[in-house]
Amino acid sequence: MNKTAFIAELAKRTDRPVTEMYKFVNEFLTLTTEVLTHEEDIVFVGFGRISPRKQNARLVRNPKTSAPAMFNGRTTVSFKPGKDLLETINRK
């Protein structure tokens, strides 16, 4: 499901205009980005935890040439699903 389809479904389920849901989703994503930029976790109890994670600089190899290369460190994002989410998606 892409962002447009997600917004349309959210608008349908909440009986709100699509434009209102579009603004809501964009603000949610903006706030999420800002919080992660400040190296804070976002926790939705039962759903999961979104956390910034540091990757250290290290020596890696180019898979095509096998030549060594230096990977510069960066911050990435990790998601750890919550118990309720895992139980729901694994129900048969």
PyMOL commands that set and color helices and strands:
alter all, ss='L'
color gray80, all
select helices_A, chain A and resi 3-14+18-37+83-89
alter helices_A, ss='H'
color red, helices_A
select strands_A, chain A and resi 42-44+48-55+58-61+68-71+74-81
alter strands_A, ss='S'
color yellow, strands_A
deselect
rebuild
show_as cartoon
